[in-house]
Amino acid sequence: MTPKEECEILLEALLSASENLLKKNGEFYPIGAVLTNDGTATFTAVHSDNEFPDSQSVISDLITSHKQMGQKEEIKASGIAWNGTVSSNGKPSDAIVVSLEHKEDYSVIVGLPYKIALFKKVKFGELFAQNGNSNVF
């Protein structure tokens, strides 16, 4: 498999979990997942003393955790999803944002705009991608 295909495994897992959390709660804290060397996608968690931690703190802690796993060569890909805002047709829109990285120099950020309609029904827009940052590998 290519690095892109392996990151797509994480993307699918993170988008599915994020969509379920949005439908259930109308929001979600950042979540992470890694692809182990044997190709298994595993969700990761970080713990805080704060019952309601700041989302950026959770993202930073997930990056640190994934970076440590990468340095120990336990993983080959990292993914972190969070509830963010993107520009869609020149207007701000809520979105699930997913940062994906692979140890073989592949990095992408994927966004999935959404709107929450009546009765907490979530309507999703078009998925888009752009070059990402290397924070883990």
C-alpha positions as CSV (number, residue, x, y, z in Angstrom):
1,M,0.0,0.0,0.0
2,T,1.1,3.6,-0.6
3,P,1.4,6.1,2.2
4,K,-1.7,7.8,0.9
5,E,-3.7,4.6,0.9
6,E,-2.6,3.8,4.5
7,C,-3.6,7.3,5.6
8,E,-7.0,6.8,4.0
9,I,-7.5,3.9,6.4
10,L,-7.1,6.4,9.3
11,L,-9.2,9.0,7.5
12,E,-12.1,6.6,7.2
13,A,-11.9,5.6,10.9
14,L,-11.6,9.2,12.1
15,L,-14.4,10.6,9.9
16,S,-16.8,7.8,10.9
17,A,-16.1,8.4,14.6
18,S,-16.4,12.2,14.2
19,E,-19.6,12.0,12.3
20,N,-21.1,9.7,14.9
21,L,-20.1,12.1,17.7
22,L,-21.5,15.1,15.8
23,K,-24.8,13.3,15.3
24,K,-25.0,12.3,18.9
25,N,-23.7,15.4,20.7
26,G,-23.6,18.2,18.1
27,E,-19.9,18.6,18.8
28,F,-16.8,16.5,19.7
29,Y,-13.4,16.8,21.3
30,P,-10.3,16.1,19.1
31,I,-9.7,12.4,18.6
32,G,-6.7,10.6,17.4
33,A,-5.8,7.3,15.7
34,V,-2.6,5.6,14.5
35,L,-1.8,2.9,12.0
36,T,0.5,0.4,13.6
37,N,3.3,-1.3,11.7
38,D,1.1,-4.4,11.1
39,G,-1.5,-2.1,9.4
40,T,-4.0,-2.0,12.3
41,A,-5.9,1.3,12.9
42,T,-6.1,2.1,16.6
43,F,-7.7,5.0,18.3
44,T,-5.6,6.9,20.8
45,A,-6.5,8.9,23.9
46,V,-4.8,11.4,26.1
47,H,-5.8,12.3,29.6
48,S,-6.0,15.7,31.3
49,D,-6.5,16.8,34.9
50,N,-9.0,19.3,33.5
51,E,-12.5,17.8,33.0
52,F,-13.1,20.2,30.1
53,P,-9.7,20.7,28.4
54,D,-9.2,23.2,25.7
55,S,-9.3,21.6,22.3
56,Q,-5.9,22.9,21.3
57,S,-4.4,21.3,24.4
58,V,-5.9,18.0,23.5
59,I,-4.5,18.3,19.9
60,S,-1.1,19.2,21.3
61,D,-1.2,16.2,23.7
62,L,-2.2,13.9,20.8
63,I,0.6,15.2,18.6
64,T,3.1,14.6,21.5
65,S,1.7,11.0,22.1
66,H,1.9,10.2,18.4
67,K,5.3,11.7,18.0
68,Q,6.6,9.4,20.9
69,M,5.1,6.4,19.2
70,G,6.7,7.4,15.9
71,Q,10.1,7.9,17.6
72,K,9.9,4.4,19.0
73,E,8.9,3.2,15.5
74,E,5.7,1.7,16.8
75,I,3.5,3.4,14.1
76,K,3.7,4.3,10.4
77,A,0.9,6.8,10.3
78,S,-0.9,9.3,12.5
79,G,-4.3,11.0,12.3
80,I,-6.0,13.6,14.4
81,A,-9.5,15.0,13.9
82,W,-11.1,18.0,15.4
83,N,-14.1,20.3,15.1
84,G,-12.9,23.4,13.2
85,T,-13.9,26.2,10.9
86,V,-13.1,26.4,7.2
87,S,-13.9,28.8,4.4
88,S,-16.5,27.4,2.0
89,N,-17.4,29.5,-1.0
90,G,-16.0,32.5,0.9
91,K,-18.1,31.9,4.0
92,P,-17.0,30.4,7.3
93,S,-18.4,26.9,7.8
94,D,-18.0,24.3,10.6
95,A,-16.0,21.3,9.5
96,I,-14.5,18.1,10.6
97,V,-10.8,18.7,10.1
98,V,-8.4,15.7,9.9
99,S,-4.6,16.0,9.9
100,L,-2.9,12.9,8.5
101,E,0.8,12.0,8.4
102,H,2.8,9.1,7.2
103,K,6.4,8.3,8.2
104,E,7.3,8.1,4.4
105,D,7.0,11.9,4.0
106,Y,3.3,12.2,3.3
107,S,1.1,14.8,5.0
108,V,-2.4,16.1,4.2
109,I,-5.2,18.0,5.9
110,V,-8.7,16.9,5.0
111,G,-11.8,18.9,5.7
112,L,-15.5,18.0,5.6
113,P,-17.8,21.0,6.0
114,Y,-21.1,20.4,7.8
115,K,-24.2,22.1,9.1
116,I,-26.4,21.0,11.9
117,A,-30.1,21.4,10.8
118,L,-33.3,20.9,12.7
119,F,-33.5,18.0,15.1
120,K,-29.7,17.7,15.2
121,K,-29.6,16.4,11.7
122,V,-26.1,16.8,10.3
123,K,-25.7,17.7,6.6
124,F,-22.2,17.3,5.2
125,G,-20.6,19.2,2.3
126,E,-17.9,18.2,-0.1
127,L,-14.7,16.7,1.2
128,F,-11.5,18.6,0.3
129,A,-7.8,18.2,0.9
130,Q,-4.6,20.3,1.0
131,N,-1.0,19.8,1.8
132,G,-0.4,19.2,5.5
133,N,2.3,19.8,8.1
134,S,4.8,17.4,9.5
135,N,4.2,17.5,13.3
136,V,4.6,13.8,14.1
137,F,7.2,12.4,11.8
